[in-house]
Amino acid sequence: MSTLHEQIKEVIETEPVAVFIKGTPEAPACGNSMRAMQALWQAGAPIVAIDVLPDPRIRQELTALSDWPTIPQVFVKGELIGGADIIEELQASGELRTKIDEALGEHTQSVRTVELTLE
Amino acid sequence: MAANTISALLDHAFPGGEIGVEDRTGGGDHFQVTVTSETFNGLSLIEQHKLVNAALAVPLADGTIHELRIRTKGTA
């Protein structure tokens, strides 16, 4: 059974667009998580959302990996793109869609969630 | 007051920078900070925001800041 650290690392490295949020896509638990989800949706991204609320260790392991202290955190092809402010700024300028199109090539807009197994 | 602590930390981290701290909701823990500093010149947006996060690591960690919005600008 892989550790939380390994699971988080794997999601970041294997999912083209991974966003760690508070809550779920349908019911984000905070404004910034919602802003990131909306911007990614508007950019036509295939979104994989991971809820950090079930266990505080998720956020601790994530921050240890990303060196980013707040939630949400958006990764594209394993690279931290930013929190809600940067994602929104990039979406407003059209850069977010370009960045995702270039990084992913052919893709379809979608949303799904990944649950981490907490030992 | 939290806003003063935040702007003091930012003044210290970005000497000579233009610092704006706004309590977005009046509840004392949702802040919009705006920093214009030459320190950001040539840095990517994420590196700029990382510097602001680092300057505010303590209030972010101890919950003084519940939600932080950041806007950064270089002077170039």
N, CA and C atoms of all chains as a GROMACS GRO file, in nm:
protein
  585
    1MET      N    1   0.088  -0.116   0.000
    1MET     CA    2   0.000   0.000   0.000
    1MET      C    3   0.093   0.123   0.000
    2SER      N    4   0.081   0.205  -0.105
    2SER     CA    5   0.178   0.314  -0.116
    2SER      C    6   0.143   0.425  -0.016
    3THR      N    7   0.245   0.496   0.026
    3THR     CA    8   0.222   0.602   0.126
    3THR      C    9   0.148   0.718   0.060
    4LEU      N   10   0.102   0.806   0.145
    4LEU     CA   11   0.032   0.927   0.098
    4LEU      C   12   0.124   1.006   0.004
    5HIS      N   13   0.251   1.017   0.048
    5HIS     CA   14   0.350   1.093  -0.029
    5HIS      C   15   0.361   1.035  -0.171
    6GLU      N   16   0.370   0.901  -0.179
    6GLU     CA   17   0.385   0.836  -0.310
    6GLU      C   18   0.259   0.854  -0.394
    7GLN      N   19   0.143   0.844  -0.330
    7GLN     CA   20   0.017   0.858  -0.405
    7GLN      C   21   0.006   0.999  -0.463
    8ILE      N   22   0.040   1.098  -0.380
    8ILE     CA   23   0.029   1.237  -0.427
    8ILE      C   24   0.125   1.260  -0.543
    9LYS      N   25   0.247   1.211  -0.525
    9LYS     CA   26   0.349   1.227  -0.629
    9LYS      C   27   0.300   1.161  -0.759
   10GLU      N   28   0.238   1.043  -0.744
   10GLU     CA   29   0.194   0.970  -0.863
   10GLU      C   30   0.083   1.045  -0.936
   11VAL      N   31  -0.012   1.098  -0.859
   11VAL     CA   32  -0.122   1.174  -0.922
   11VAL      C   33  -0.063   1.294  -0.998
   12ILE      N   34   0.029   1.365  -0.933
   12ILE     CA   35   0.089   1.483  -0.994
   12ILE      C   36   0.161   1.446  -1.123
   13GLU      N   37   0.230   1.332  -1.120
   13GLU     CA   38   0.314   1.296  -1.236
   13GLU      C   39   0.235   1.227  -1.346
   14THR      N   40   0.123   1.161  -1.311
   14THR     CA   41   0.053   1.086  -1.417
   14THR      C   42  -0.067   1.160  -1.473
   15GLU      N   43  -0.134   1.241  -1.395
   15GLU     CA   44  -0.252   1.311  -1.447
   15GLU      C   45  -0.208   1.436  -1.522
   16PRO      N   46  -0.257   1.455  -1.645
   16PRO     CA   47  -0.215   1.574  -1.721
   16PRO      C   48  -0.244   1.704  -1.647
   17VAL      N   49  -0.369   1.713  -1.591
   17VAL     CA   50  -0.404   1.835  -1.515
   17VAL      C   51  -0.458   1.790  -1.379
   18ALA      N   52  -0.382   1.815  -1.273
   18ALA     CA   53  -0.424   1.774  -1.138
   18ALA      C   54  -0.444   1.900  -1.054
   19VAL      N   55  -0.559   1.908  -0.988
   19VAL     CA   56  -0.582   2.025  -0.901
   19VAL      C   57  -0.622   1.975  -0.761
   20PHE      N   58  -0.544   2.019  -0.662
   20PHE     CA   59  -0.574   1.984  -0.523
   20PHE      C   60  -0.660   2.094  -0.466
   21ILE      N   61  -0.782   2.057  -0.424
   21ILE     CA   62  -0.877   2.157  -0.377
   21ILE      C   63  -0.932   2.120  -0.240
   22LYS      N   64  -1.000   2.217  -0.180
   22LYS     CA   65  -1.076   2.188  -0.058
   22LYS      C   66  -1.218   2.157  -0.103
   23GLY      N   67  -1.260   2.031  -0.085
   23GLY     CA   68  -1.396   1.993  -0.125
   23GLY      C   69  -1.395   1.920  -0.257
   24THR      N   70  -1.512   1.920  -0.325
   24THR     CA   71  -1.524   1.847  -0.451
   24THR      C   72  -1.559   1.945  -0.563
   25PRO      N   73  -1.541   1.902  -0.689
   25PRO     CA   74  -1.576   1.993  -0.799
   25PRO      C   75  -1.719   2.045  -0.789
   26GLU      N   76  -1.811   1.957  -0.746
   26GLU     CA   77  -1.951   2.001  -0.739
   26GLU      C   78  -1.970   2.094  -0.620
   27ALA      N   79  -1.894   2.071  -0.513
   27ALA     CA   80  -1.913   2.153  -0.392
   27ALA      C   81  -1.777   2.194  -0.337
   28PRO      N   82  -1.708   2.286  -0.408
   28PRO     CA   83  -1.581   2.333  -0.352
   28PRO      C   84  -1.605   2.400  -0.218
   29ALA      N   85  -1.516   2.378  -0.122
   29ALA     CA   86  -1.542   2.427   0.013
   29ALA      C   87  -1.483   2.566   0.036
   30CYS      N   88  -1.414   2.618  -0.069
   30CYS     CA   89  -1.363   2.755  -0.047
   30CYS      C   90  -1.353   2.826  -0.179
   31GLY      N   91  -1.359   2.958  -0.168
   31GLY     CA   92  -1.366   3.044  -0.287
   31GLY      C   93  -1.252   3.021  -0.383
   32ASN      N   94  -1.131   3.010  -0.326
   32ASN     CA   95  -1.016   2.997  -0.417
   32ASN      C   96  -1.018   2.865  -0.492
   33SER      N   97  -1.065   2.758  -0.425
   33SER     CA   98  -1.074   2.629  -0.496
   33SER      C   99  -1.174   2.641  -0.610
   34MET      N  100  -1.284   2.711  -0.583
   34MET     CA  101  -1.385   2.728  -0.688
   34MET      C  102  -1.329   2.810  -0.806
   35ARG      N  103  -1.252   2.915  -0.772
   35ARG     CA  104  -1.196   3.000  -0.878
   35ARG      C  105  -1.104   2.918  -0.969
   36ALA      N  106  -1.024   2.831  -0.908
   36ALA     CA  107  -0.930   2.750  -0.988
   36ALA      C  108  -1.007   2.654  -1.076
   37MET      N  109  -1.110   2.590  -1.018
   37MET     CA  110  -1.190   2.494  -1.097
   37MET      C  111  -1.256   2.564  -1.215
   38GLN      N  112  -1.313   2.680  -1.190
   38GLN     CA  113  -1.384   2.752  -1.299
   38GLN      C  114  -1.287   2.792  -1.409
   39ALA      N  115  -1.170   2.842  -1.369
   39ALA     CA  116  -1.072   2.887  -1.470
   39ALA      C  117  -1.026   2.767  -1.553
   40LEU      N  118  -1.002   2.655  -1.488
   40LEU     CA  119  -0.957   2.536  -1.562
   40LEU      C  120  -1.067   2.486  -1.655
   41TRP      N  121  -1.193   2.495  -1.607
   41TRP     CA  122  -1.305   2.451  -1.691
   41TRP      C  123  -1.316   2.541  -1.814
   42GLN      N  124  -1.305   2.672  -1.790
   42GLN     CA  125  -1.314   2.767  -1.902
   42GLN      C  126  -1.200   2.745  -2.002
   43ALA      N  127  -1.087   2.694  -1.953
   43ALA     CA  128  -0.971   2.671  -2.042
   43ALA      C  129  -0.984   2.537  -2.113
   44GLY      N  130  -1.094   2.467  -2.089
   44GLY     CA  131  -1.118   2.340  -2.161
   44GLY      C  132  -1.030   2.226  -2.115
   45ALA      N  133  -0.987   2.231  -1.988
   45ALA     CA  134  -0.890   2.130  -1.941
   45ALA      C  135  -0.960   1.999  -1.902
   46PRO      N  136  -0.888   1.886  -1.914
   46PRO     CA  137  -0.935   1.759  -1.857
   46PRO      C  138  -0.893   1.759  -1.710
   47ILE      N  139  -0.985   1.795  -1.622
   47ILE     CA  140  -0.949   1.821  -1.482
   47ILE      C  141  -0.957   1.693  -1.398
   48VAL      N  142  -0.852   1.672  -1.319
   48VAL     CA  143  -0.858   1.568  -1.215
   48VAL      C  144  -0.846   1.642  -1.082
   49ALA      N  145  -0.950   1.630  -1.000
   49ALA     CA  146  -0.953   1.705  -0.873
   49ALA      C  147  -0.930   1.610  -0.756
   50ILE      N  148  -0.849   1.655  -0.661
   50ILE     CA  149  -0.819   1.575  -0.542
   50ILE      C  150  -0.854   1.661  -0.420
   51ASP      N  151  -0.939   1.608  -0.333
   51ASP     CA  152  -0.982   1.680  -0.214
   51ASP      C  153  -0.876   1.666  -0.104
   52VAL      N  154  -0.834   1.778  -0.048
   52VAL     CA  155  -0.732   1.772   0.058
   52VAL      C  156  -0.795   1.769   0.198
   53LEU      N  157  -0.927   1.785   0.204
   53LEU     CA  158  -0.990   1.797   0.336
   53LEU      C  159  -0.995   1.669   0.419
   54PRO      N  160  -1.008   1.549   0.353
   54PRO     CA  161  -1.024   1.428   0.435
   54PRO      C  162  -0.916   1.408   0.541
   55ASP      N  163  -0.795   1.459   0.518
   55ASP     CA  164  -0.689   1.435   0.618
   55ASP      C  165  -0.584   1.547   0.608
   56PRO      N  166  -0.555   1.613   0.720
   56PRO     CA  167  -0.457   1.723   0.714
   56PRO      C  168  -0.320   1.680   0.663
   57ARG      N  169  -0.290   1.552   0.672
   57ARG     CA  170  -0.158   1.507   0.623
   57ARG      C  171  -0.146   1.524   0.471
   58ILE      N  172  -0.264   1.520   0.401
   58ILE     CA  173  -0.259   1.537   0.255
   58ILE      C  174  -0.194   1.672   0.223
   59ARG      N  175  -0.245   1.775   0.290
   59ARG     CA  176  -0.193   1.908   0.260
   59ARG      C  177  -0.046   1.920   0.301
   60GLN      N  178  -0.009   1.856   0.415
   60GLN     CA  179   0.131   1.864   0.460
   60GLN      C  180   0.224   1.798   0.358
   61GLU      N  181   0.185   1.678   0.310
   61GLU     CA  182   0.270   1.607   0.213
   61GLU      C  183   0.277   1.685   0.083
   62LEU      N  184   0.162   1.741   0.044
   62LEU     CA  185   0.156   1.816  -0.083
   62LEU      C  186   0.249   1.937  -0.076
   63THR      N  187   0.240   2.011   0.034
   63THR     CA  188   0.323   2.132   0.047
   63THR      C  189   0.470   2.096   0.054
   64ALA      N  190   0.501   1.979   0.116
   64ALA     CA  191   0.641   1.935   0.121
   64ALA      C  192   0.692   1.912  -0.022
   65LEU      N  193   0.601   1.863  -0.108
   65LEU     CA  194   0.640   1.833  -0.247
   65LEU      C  195   0.649   1.960  -0.332
   66SER      N  196   0.550   2.049  -0.312
   66SER     CA  197   0.536   2.161  -0.407
   66SER      C  198   0.600   2.290  -0.358
   67ASP      N  199   0.627   2.296  -0.230
   67ASP     CA  200   0.679   2.420  -0.171
   67ASP      C  201   0.580   2.536  -0.192
   68TRP      N  202   0.451   2.499  -0.187
   68TRP     CA  203   0.346   2.602  -0.202
   68TRP      C  204   0.252   2.583  -0.083
   69PRO      N  205   0.230   2.686  -0.001
   69PRO     CA  206   0.164   2.663   0.127
   69PRO      C  207   0.013   2.661   0.124
   70THR      N  208  -0.047   2.711   0.013
   70THR     CA  209  -0.192   2.726   0.019
   70THR      C  210  -0.262   2.631  -0.077
   71ILE      N  211  -0.393   2.626  -0.063
   71ILE     CA  212  -0.479   2.544  -0.150
   71ILE      C  213  -0.572   2.640  -0.220
   72PRO      N  214  -0.598   2.626  -0.352
   72PRO     CA  215  -0.570   2.512  -0.438
   72PRO      C  216  -0.427   2.514  -0.494
   73GLN      N  217  -0.387   2.400  -0.548
   73GLN     CA  218  -0.262   2.391  -0.623
   73GLN      C  219  -0.290   2.319  -0.754
   74VAL      N  220  -0.247   2.381  -0.864
   74VAL     CA  221  -0.274   2.326  -0.997
   74VAL      C  222  -0.144   2.280  -1.061
   75PHE      N  223  -0.143   2.157  -1.107
   75PHE     CA  224  -0.027   2.100  -1.175
   75PHE      C  225  -0.066   2.064  -1.319
   76VAL      N  226   0.019   2.098  -1.414
   76VAL     CA  227   0.000   2.055  -1.553
   76VAL      C  228   0.125   1.975  -1.592
   77LYS      N  229   0.101   1.852  -1.627
   77LYS     CA  230   0.212   1.760  -1.663
   77LYS      C  231   0.320   1.764  -1.554
   78GLY      N  232   0.274   1.755  -1.429
   78GLY     CA  233   0.370   1.743  -1.319
   78GLY      C  234   0.430   1.874  -1.272
   79GLU      N  235   0.399   1.986  -1.342
   79GLU     CA  236   0.460   2.114  -1.303
   79GLU      C  237   0.358   2.200  -1.229
   80LEU      N  238   0.398   2.255  -1.114
   80LEU     CA  239   0.308   2.344  -1.040
   80LEU      C  240   0.292   2.473  -1.120
   81ILE      N  241   0.166   2.502  -1.156
   81ILE     CA  242   0.139   2.624  -1.233
   81ILE      C  243   0.101   2.736  -1.138
   82GLY      N  244   0.033   2.700  -1.030
   82GLY     CA  245   0.002   2.805  -0.934
   82GLY      C  246  -0.120   2.776  -0.851
   83GLY      N  247  -0.153   2.880  -0.775
   83GLY     CA  248  -0.275   2.881  -0.697
   83GLY      C  249  -0.383   2.952  -0.776
   84ALA      N  250  -0.490   2.986  -0.709
   84ALA     CA  251  -0.607   3.042  -0.778
   84ALA      C  252  -0.573   3.173  -0.850
   85ASP      N  253  -0.494   3.259  -0.786
   85ASP     CA  254  -0.467   3.389  -0.847
   85ASP      C  255  -0.397   3.375  -0.982
   86ILE      N  256  -0.291   3.291  -0.983
   86ILE     CA  257  -0.214   3.276  -1.108
   86ILE      C  258  -0.301   3.210  -1.214
   87ILE      N  259  -0.376   3.106  -1.172
   87ILE     CA  260  -0.458   3.034  -1.269
   87ILE      C  261  -0.562   3.128  -1.330
   88GLU      N  262  -0.620   3.211  -1.245
   88GLU     CA  263  -0.722   3.304  -1.296
   88GLU      C  264  -0.659   3.408  -1.389
   89GLU      N  265  -0.541   3.456  -1.349
   89GLU     CA  266  -0.471   3.556  -1.433
   89GLU      C  267  -0.437   3.496  -1.569
   90LEU      N  268  -0.388   3.371  -1.567
   90LEU     CA  269  -0.351   3.304  -1.693
   90LEU      C  270  -0.476   3.279  -1.778
   91GLN      N  271  -0.587   3.245  -1.713
   91GLN     CA  272  -0.709   3.218  -1.789
   91GLN      C  273  -0.761   3.348  -1.852
   92ALA      N  274  -0.753   3.457  -1.776
   92ALA     CA  275  -0.802   3.586  -1.827
   92ALA      C  276  -0.722   3.629  -1.950
   93SER      N  277  -0.593   3.594  -1.952
   93SER     CA  278  -0.510   3.638  -2.066
   93SER      C  279  -0.509   3.534  -2.177
   94GLY      N  280  -0.576   3.421  -2.155
   94GLY     CA  281  -0.579   3.316  -2.258
   94GLY      C  282  -0.457   3.225  -2.251
   95GLU      N  283  -0.363   3.259  -2.163
   95GLU     CA  284  -0.239   3.180  -2.155
   95GLU      C  285  -0.264   3.040  -2.100
   96LEU      N  286  -0.368   3.029  -2.014
   96LEU     CA  287  -0.392   2.899  -1.951
   96LEU      C  288  -0.430   2.796  -2.058
   97ARG      N  289  -0.520   2.839  -2.148
   97ARG     CA  290  -0.563   2.745  -2.254
   97ARG      C  291  -0.443   2.709  -2.342
   98THR      N  292  -0.362   2.811  -2.377
   98THR     CA  293  -0.245   2.784  -2.462
   98THR      C  294  -0.150   2.687  -2.394
   99LYS      N  295  -0.126   2.714  -2.263
   99LYS     CA  296  -0.030   2.630  -2.188
   99LYS      C  297  -0.080   2.485  -2.186
  100ILE      N  298  -0.210   2.467  -2.164
  100ILE     CA  299  -0.267   2.331  -2.154
  100ILE      C  300  -0.267   2.266  -2.292
  101ASP      N  301  -0.308   2.342  -2.394
  101ASP     CA  302  -0.309   2.285  -2.529
  101ASP      C  303  -0.170   2.241  -2.571
  102GLU      N  304  -0.071   2.326  -2.541
  102GLU     CA  305   0.067   2.293  -2.581
  102GLU      C  306   0.119   2.172  -2.503
  103ALA      N  307   0.085   2.169  -2.372
  103ALA     CA  308   0.140   2.061  -2.288
  103ALA      C  309   0.072   1.928  -2.318
  104LEU      N  310  -0.059   1.935  -2.349
  104LEU     CA  311  -0.135   1.811  -2.362
  104LEU      C  312  -0.162   1.768  -2.506
  105GLY      N  313  -0.161   1.868  -2.595
  105GLY     CA  314  -0.204   1.835  -2.732
  105GLY      C  315  -0.352   1.804  -2.731
  106GLU      N  316  -0.392   1.705  -2.809
  106GLU     CA  317  -0.533   1.668  -2.820
  106GLU      C  318  -0.589   1.630  -2.683
  107HIS      N  319  -0.702   1.695  -2.642
  107HIS     CA  320  -0.764   1.654  -2.515
  107HIS      C  321  -0.908   1.701  -2.514
  108THR      N  322  -0.988   1.644  -2.425
  108THR     CA  323  -1.127   1.690  -2.416
  108THR      C  324  -1.152   1.741  -2.274
  109GLN      N  325  -1.241   1.838  -2.266
  109GLN     CA  326  -1.278   1.897  -2.138
  109GLN      C  327  -1.348   1.791  -2.054
  110SER      N  328  -1.304   1.775  -1.931
  110SER     CA  329  -1.372   1.675  -1.845
  110SER      C  330  -1.336   1.705  -1.699
  111VAL      N  331  -1.413   1.645  -1.609
  111VAL     CA  332  -1.382   1.659  -1.465
  111VAL      C  333  -1.400   1.523  -1.400
  112ARG      N  334  -1.299   1.478  -1.327
  112ARG     CA  335  -1.318   1.358  -1.244
  112ARG      C  336  -1.238   1.377  -1.117
  113THR      N  337  -1.268   1.292  -1.020
  113THR     CA  338  -1.196   1.308  -0.893
  113THR      C  339  -1.111   1.184  -0.868
  114VAL      N  340  -1.006   1.202  -0.791
  114VAL     CA  341  -0.922   1.089  -0.747
  114VAL      C  342  -0.920   1.092  -0.596
  115GLU      N  343  -0.949   0.976  -0.535
  115GLU     CA  344  -0.945   0.971  -0.388
  115GLU      C  345  -0.816   0.905  -0.343
  116LEU      N  346  -0.750   0.966  -0.247
  116LEU     CA  347  -0.626   0.909  -0.195
  116LEU      C  348  -0.665   0.807  -0.087
  117THR      N  349  -0.593   0.694  -0.084
  117THR     CA  350  -0.625   0.594   0.020
  117THR      C  351  -0.544   0.629   0.144
  118LEU      N  352  -0.618   0.654   0.251
  118LEU     CA  353  -0.554   0.694   0.376
  118LEU      C  354  -0.537   0.571   0.461
  119GLU      N  355  -0.408   0.542   0.493
  119GLU     CA  356  -0.388   0.418   0.573
  119GLU      C  357  -0.429   0.440   0.717
  120MET      N  358  -0.315   4.435   1.470
  120MET     CA  359  -0.420   4.400   1.373
  120MET      C  360  -0.349   4.326   1.258
  121ALA      N  361  -0.413   4.224   1.210
  121ALA     CA  362  -0.351   4.135   1.111
  121ALA      C  363  -0.300   4.212   0.989
  122ALA      N  364  -0.377   4.309   0.940
  122ALA     CA  365  -0.336   4.380   0.818
  122ALA      C  366  -0.202   4.450   0.841
  123ASN      N  367  -0.185   4.508   0.962
  123ASN     CA  368  -0.057   4.575   0.989
  123ASN      C  369   0.058   4.476   0.992
  124THR      N  370   0.032   4.360   1.055
  124THR     CA  371   0.139   4.258   1.059
  124THR      C  372   0.178   4.219   0.917
  125ILE      N  373   0.077   4.199   0.834
  125ILE     CA  374   0.103   4.155   0.697
  125ILE      C  375   0.183   4.260   0.621
  126SER      N  376   0.142   4.388   0.635
  126SER     CA  377   0.216   4.486   0.554
  126SER      C  378   0.356   4.505   0.611
  127ALA      N  379   0.373   4.488   0.742
  127ALA     CA  380   0.509   4.499   0.798
  127ALA      C  381   0.597   4.387   0.744
  128LEU      N  382   0.542   4.267   0.739
  128LEU     CA  383   0.620   4.154   0.686
  128LEU      C  384   0.656   4.178   0.540
  129LEU      N  385   0.562   4.234   0.463
  129LEU     CA  386   0.588   4.256   0.321
  129LEU      C  387   0.688   4.370   0.302
  130ASP      N  388   0.674   4.476   0.384
  130ASP     CA  389   0.771   4.587   0.377
  130ASP      C  390   0.911   4.534   0.401
  131HIS      N  391   0.920   4.443   0.499
  131HIS     CA  392   1.051   4.389   0.534
  131HIS      C  393   1.107   4.303   0.421
  132ALA      N  394   1.016   4.224   0.359
  132ALA     CA  395   1.062   4.130   0.254
  132ALA      C  396   1.090   4.202   0.122
  133PHE      N  397   1.019   4.315   0.100
  133PHE     CA  398   1.034   4.386  -0.029
  133PHE      C  399   1.065   4.533  -0.002
  134PRO      N  400   1.187   4.561   0.050
  134PRO     CA  401   1.221   4.699   0.086
  134PRO      C  402   1.205   4.794  -0.034
  135GLY      N  403   1.139   4.904  -0.012
  135GLY     CA  404   1.122   5.002  -0.119
  135GLY      C  405   1.012   4.964  -0.215
  136GLY      N  406   0.943   4.850  -0.183
  136GLY     CA  407   0.836   4.808  -0.272
  136GLY      C  408   0.707   4.880  -0.241
  137GLU      N  409   0.612   4.876  -0.333
  137GLU     CA  410   0.478   4.933  -0.310
  137GLU      C  411   0.391   4.820  -0.258
  138ILE      N  412   0.342   4.838  -0.137
  138ILE     CA  413   0.268   4.729  -0.071
  138ILE      C  414   0.123   4.772  -0.048
  139GLY      N  415   0.030   4.685  -0.084
  139GLY     CA  416  -0.111   4.713  -0.054
  139GLY      C  417  -0.168   4.592   0.017
  140VAL      N  418  -0.237   4.616   0.128
  140VAL     CA  419  -0.300   4.504   0.200
  140VAL      C  420  -0.446   4.541   0.223
  141GLU      N  421  -0.536   4.456   0.174
  141GLU     CA  422  -0.678   4.487   0.187
  141GLU      C  423  -0.748   4.370   0.255
  142ASP      N  424  -0.826   4.402   0.358
  142ASP     CA  425  -0.907   4.298   0.424
  142ASP      C  426  -1.032   4.284   0.338
  143ARG      N  427  -1.036   4.174   0.261
  143ARG     CA  428  -1.139   4.164   0.158
  143ARG      C  429  -1.280   4.152   0.213
  144THR      N  430  -1.296   4.086   0.327
  144THR     CA  431  -1.433   4.059   0.372
  144THR      C  432  -1.466   4.131   0.504
  145GLY      N  433  -1.368   4.204   0.558
  145GLY     CA  434  -1.394   4.272   0.685
  145GLY      C  435  -1.386   4.176   0.803
  146GLY      N  436  -1.359   4.048   0.776
  146GLY     CA  437  -1.356   3.950   0.885
  146GLY      C  438  -1.217   3.935   0.944
  147GLY      N  439  -1.120   4.008   0.888
  147GLY     CA  440  -0.987   4.006   0.948
  147GLY      C  441  -0.904   3.885   0.910
  148ASP      N  442  -0.948   3.801   0.813
  148ASP     CA  443  -0.861   3.687   0.777
  148ASP      C  444  -0.866   3.652   0.628
  149HIS      N  445  -0.937   3.733   0.548
  149HIS     CA  446  -0.934   3.714   0.401
  149HIS      C  447  -0.868   3.837   0.343
  150PHE      N  448  -0.746   3.821   0.290
  150PHE     CA  449  -0.669   3.939   0.248
  150PHE      C  450  -0.634   3.936   0.101
  151GLN      N  451  -0.635   4.056   0.041
  151GLN     CA  452  -0.578   4.076  -0.093
  151GLN      C  453  -0.451   4.158  -0.071
  152VAL      N  454  -0.337   4.102  -0.118
  152VAL     CA  455  -0.212   4.180  -0.107
  152VAL      C  456  -0.162   4.210  -0.247
  153THR      N  457  -0.114   4.330  -0.263
  153THR     CA  458  -0.060   4.373  -0.393
  153THR      C  459   0.082   4.423  -0.369
  154VAL      N  460   0.178   4.364  -0.438
  154VAL     CA  461   0.318   4.402  -0.416
  154VAL      C  462   0.383   4.437  -0.550
  155THR      N  463   0.436   4.557  -0.557
  155THR     CA  464   0.515   4.597  -0.675
  155THR      C  465   0.657   4.616  -0.627
  156SER      N  466   0.748   4.538  -0.685
  156SER     CA  467   0.886   4.546  -0.636
  156SER      C  468   0.982   4.506  -0.747
  157GLU      N  469   1.099   4.567  -0.743
  157GLU     CA  470   1.199   4.532  -0.845
  157GLU      C  471   1.249   4.389  -0.825
  158THR      N  472   1.228   4.338  -0.703
  158THR     CA  473   1.269   4.200  -0.676
  158THR      C  474   1.206   4.104  -0.777
  159PHE      N  475   1.087   4.140  -0.827
  159PHE     CA  476   1.014   4.048  -0.916
  159PHE      C  477   1.064   4.053  -1.060
  160ASN      N  478   1.140   4.156  -1.092
  160ASN     CA  479   1.182   4.171  -1.231
  160ASN      C  480   1.250   4.044  -1.281
  161GLY      N  481   1.197   3.990  -1.392
  161GLY     CA  482   1.260   3.872  -1.452
  161GLY      C  483   1.215   3.741  -1.391
  162LEU      N  484   1.134   3.748  -1.285
  162LEU     CA  485   1.089   3.622  -1.222
  162LEU      C  486   0.954   3.580  -1.283
  163SER      N  487   0.930   3.450  -1.286
  163SER     CA  488   0.801   3.403  -1.335
  163SER      C  489   0.696   3.436  -1.229
  164LEU      N  490   0.568   3.433  -1.273
  164LEU     CA  491   0.458   3.466  -1.182
  164LEU      C  492   0.464   3.376  -1.058
  165ILE      N  493   0.491   3.249  -1.082
  165ILE     CA  494   0.489   3.157  -0.968
  165ILE      C  495   0.605   3.186  -0.873
  166GLU      N  496   0.720   3.225  -0.927
  166GLU     CA  497   0.832   3.258  -0.838
  166GLU      C  498   0.800   3.383  -0.758
  167GLN      N  499   0.732   3.479  -0.823
  167GLN     CA  500   0.695   3.601  -0.752
  167GLN      C  501   0.599   3.567  -0.636
  168HIS      N  502   0.500   3.486  -0.669
  168HIS     CA  503   0.402   3.453  -0.564
  168HIS      C  504   0.466   3.370  -0.453
  169LYS      N  505   0.565   3.286  -0.490
  169LYS     CA  506   0.633   3.206  -0.387
  169LYS      C  507   0.704   3.297  -0.288
  170LEU      N  508   0.762   3.408  -0.340
  170LEU     CA  509   0.832   3.501  -0.249
  170LEU      C  510   0.732   3.565  -0.152
  171VAL      N  511   0.613   3.598  -0.204
  171VAL     CA  512   0.512   3.659  -0.116
  171VAL      C  513   0.465   3.555  -0.013
  172ASN      N  514   0.440   3.433  -0.059
  172ASN     CA  515   0.400   3.326   0.034
  172ASN      C  516   0.507   3.306   0.142
  173ALA      N  517   0.634   3.311   0.100
  173ALA     CA  518   0.742   3.290   0.197
  173ALA      C  519   0.744   3.403   0.300
  174ALA      N  520   0.723   3.526   0.253
  174ALA     CA  521   0.725   3.641   0.344
  174ALA      C  522   0.611   3.630   0.445
  175LEU      N  523   0.501   3.566   0.404
  175LEU     CA  524   0.384   3.557   0.492
  175LEU      C  525   0.366   3.416   0.546
  176ALA      N  526   0.477   3.339   0.552
  176ALA     CA  527   0.466   3.198   0.593
  176ALA      C  528   0.404   3.184   0.732
  177VAL      N  529   0.443   3.272   0.826
  177VAL     CA  530   0.394   3.256   0.964
  177VAL      C  531   0.243   3.281   0.972
  178PRO      N  532   0.194   3.399   0.927
  178PRO     CA  533   0.049   3.420   0.937
  178PRO      C  534  -0.032   3.321   0.852
  179LEU      N  535   0.031   3.268   0.746
  179LEU     CA  536  -0.040   3.166   0.665
  179LEU      C  537  -0.050   3.036   0.746
  180ALA      N  538   0.061   3.005   0.817
  180ALA     CA  539   0.064   2.877   0.889
  180ALA      C  540  -0.025   2.882   1.013
  181ASP      N  541  -0.026   2.999   1.082
  181ASP     CA  542  -0.099   3.000   1.211
  181ASP      C  543  -0.245   3.041   1.193
  182GLY      N  544  -0.289   3.055   1.068
  182GLY     CA  545  -0.431   3.078   1.047
  182GLY      C  546  -0.473   3.223   1.054
  183THR      N  547  -0.376   3.315   1.085
  183THR     CA  548  -0.412   3.458   1.084
  183THR      C  549  -0.469   3.493   0.946
  184ILE      N  550  -0.406   3.434   0.843
  184ILE     CA  551  -0.458   3.452   0.707
  184ILE      C  552  -0.533   3.324   0.670
  185HIS      N  553  -0.664   3.336   0.651
  185HIS     CA  554  -0.740   3.217   0.609
  185HIS      C  555  -0.736   3.205   0.457
  186GLU      N  556  -0.756   3.321   0.390
  186GLU     CA  557  -0.752   3.319   0.244
  186GLU      C  558  -0.666   3.437   0.199
  187LEU      N  559  -0.572   3.407   0.108
  187LEU     CA  560  -0.481   3.511   0.060
  187LEU      C  561  -0.489   3.523  -0.090
  188ARG      N  562  -0.513   3.645  -0.137
  188ARG     CA  563  -0.507   3.669  -0.281
  188ARG      C  564  -0.386   3.757  -0.306
  189ILE      N  565  -0.311   3.720  -0.408
  189ILE     CA  566  -0.183   3.790  -0.433
  189ILE      C  567  -0.184   3.849  -0.574
  190ARG      N  568  -0.137   3.973  -0.584
  190ARG     CA  569  -0.113   4.033  -0.716
  190ARG      C  570   0.026   4.093  -0.708
  191THR      N  571   0.112   4.052  -0.802
  191THR     CA  572   0.250   4.103  -0.799
  191THR      C  573   0.284   4.171  -0.932
  192LYS      N  574   0.377   4.266  -0.921
  192LYS     CA  575   0.423   4.334  -1.043
  192LYS      C  576   0.570   4.370  -1.026
  193GLY      N  577   0.644   4.356  -1.132
  193GLY     CA  578   0.784   4.403  -1.128
  193GLY      C  579   0.785   4.552  -1.156
  194THR      N  580   0.903   4.609  -1.161
  194THR     CA  581   0.911   4.753  -1.188
  194THR      C  582   0.975   4.776  -1.326
  195ALA      N  583   1.007   4.663  -1.393
  195ALA     CA  584   1.077   4.680  -1.522
  195ALA      C  585   0.979   4.736  -1.625
   0.00000   0.00000   0.00000
